[in-house]
Structure formats: structure tokens, C-alpha cells
Amino acid sequence: MAKIRITQTRSRIGSTVRQKKTLDALGLRKLNRTVEKEASPQILGMVKKVNHLVKVEEI
């Protein structure tokens, strides 16, 4: 499976509780933090829900 690099680019202030929990589940707790994840359908769905807060790159 391919890997993706997810970086939080916008603040979570003003986001819904559900979006904040999704960021926590992805491992993004602070601004400009980056995590690398496998590009599974579950992870891609989570990224889609917070795509306005993150930047995604394929590795």
C-alpha cells in the first residue's frame, strides 16, 4: 500500500468536535505537525473529512 504524508496547515480552533477528534485520531495535535500513514480507505476517509485543515502528499 502507498504511504501518504499528512501535515496540519490550519488551526483546529473553530472546528467541530468531530473534526477535532478526527485530527487527534490521525495523530495531529499541533499546527504544522506531520505524520506518515498508510493510504488505507479508512485513513483516506478521515483525511477527506478534514481536508480544509491539512495538506496531503504521496510518498
Sequence and secondary structure as in RCSB ss.txt:
>XXXX:A:sequence
MAKIRITQTRSRIGSTVRQKKTLDALGLRKLNRTVEKEASPQILGMVKKVNHLVKVEEI
>XXXX:A:secstr
  EEEEEE S  TT  HHHHHHHHHHT  STT EEEEE  HHHHHHHHHTTTTEEEEE 
